[in-house]
Amino acid sequence: MTAQHTASRYSAQTALLGEYADSLLGVFGSPSLVLTHGKGAVVTDADGRDYLDLLAGIAVNALGHAHPRWVEIVSRQLATLGHVSNFFTSPQQIALAGKLLSLAGAPAGSHVFFANSGTEANEAAFKLARRHGHEHPGPDGRPRGTVLALESAFHGRTMGALALTAKEAYRAPFEPLPGGVRHIPATVEALEEHLDGTVAALIVEPVQGEAGVRELPEGYLRAARELTRRHGALLVVDEVQTGMGRTGRWFASSAELTGDDLPDAITLAKGLGGGFPIGAMLTVGPEVSALLGAGQHGTTFGGNPPATAAGLATVTVIEEDGLLEHARTVGAVLGEGLRAVPGIGDVRQHGLLIGADLEVPEGATAPFGPAVVEAARDAGFIVNATGPGTLRLAPPLILTSEQARTFLDALPEILRTAAAAVTAPAATSPDSPPKEA
Ligand SMILES: *Cc1c(COP(=O)(O)O)cnc(C)c1O
């Protein structure tokens, strides 16, 4: 009776997941849920079960799901003018570009290139770096051929962005990758050692999201700005995950870089469209903006009317509803709450981008992070593990403190269930590997 009940209860999802495996390429492993709808910070699966979404499509759904004003603006745009190609522009595209530059405090002569994803925004930045290397040779007269990136960096999965990404398991199967990239430790000493007249650019995430919400050393970005300037290299900041209010500021890098010390380029994506695919590269100042001229880069879809309308809708709601401050407030509730939960180690909280280390139970025979993700899911919460010992939360910026507390209240039991699962004699490994973007 019970088994039958269970079988029928999960049959809608089980059937769909079987069909998924028959037709979708296996690069994401097996998805854990089939989701059919969402409202606010809650999503619902094909069997009608609700989950509090503390991941927001990996820092994407800034306004949660089906936000009424976002839906209204994007729907109206779709019903008015959809795609037009970059032979043409639209009022939305121009308005969003202007808005992003003003949010960044970018000086006159700064510009925006719209793409469709984070990896594409970083491809544009890579090409910008190459152009800079050609246009501004080093002291020896030779083009600057080196781009510096950090150990543990994640910049995307296309070949150029992958060359900037550090993780060996992502890189090795696809070599040879575009050359000239050197990965260095995230220390000011390493910057001093490696920055010289052969370097075209340094690319950094202000907080390393995929690495487990890892912080740069205090003052690192200021030092990077100073040293790249001294050696004639560009400073590119990848705010694909940290930008658009995620950390309680429009740009996480503005904690250290403001006024005359902005980066030379900033890349954005994830939260920018509130769920609509869009990426962007901001080029700061006229000299940097002039590095990519007519015909030197392009995209068919980038910055089309629905995508830029979605970006405008997202920015508008964040501003009107005071979601930057809200993200700081609710983020602090989560951060402090997590620190008080036994079994949670170091907590790194930046607005609503949070990494929490897990104390892995002794004798664990399976990765603990994925087991916690699974136990949380069974308890009605969507969270993410960036590795065997680290949880990542990146909930919608509209999450309420009450919703945050329901998770904190449930977490001790979730950790106990997960610990039992990985230490039980017949512990089976969790049904899906940890997901990364
Ligand atoms: C997610 C992410 C990317 C890649 O974005 P996609 O939209 O998945 O291509 C690049 N950089 C950072 C810092 C990211 O978090």
PDBQT file of the ligand as one rigid body, heavy atoms in Angstrom, charges set to zero:
ROOT
HETATM    1  C1  LIG A 501      28.020  31.276 -14.063  1.00  0.00    +0.000 C 
HETATM    2  C2  LIG A 501      29.256  32.010 -14.269  1.00  0.00    +0.000 A 
HETATM    3  C3  LIG A 501      29.800  32.167 -15.558  1.00  0.00    +0.000 A 
HETATM    4  C4  LIG A 501      29.217  31.494 -16.762  1.00  0.00    +0.000 C 
HETATM    5  O1  LIG A 501      27.921  31.957 -17.063  1.00  0.00    +0.000 OA
HETATM    6  P1  LIG A 501      27.009  31.106 -18.065  1.00  0.00    +0.000 P 
HETATM    7  O2  LIG A 501      25.787  31.976 -18.229  1.00  0.00    +0.000 OA
HETATM    8  O3  LIG A 501      26.730  29.801 -17.411  1.00  0.00    +0.000 OA
HETATM    9  O4  LIG A 501      27.750  30.954 -19.321  1.00  0.00    +0.000 OA
HETATM   10  C5  LIG A 501      30.930  32.950 -15.692  1.00  0.00    +0.000 A 
HETATM   11  N1  LIG A 501      31.501  33.534 -14.630  1.00  0.00    +0.000 NA
HETATM   12  C6  LIG A 501      31.012  33.401 -13.382  1.00  0.00    +0.000 A 
HETATM   13  C7  LIG A 501      31.694  34.094 -12.248  1.00  0.00    +0.000 C 
HETATM   14  C8  LIG A 501      29.890  32.623 -13.158  1.00  0.00    +0.000 A 
HETATM   15  O5  LIG A 501      29.423  32.459 -11.925  1.00  0.00    +0.000 OA
ENDROOT
TORSDOF 0
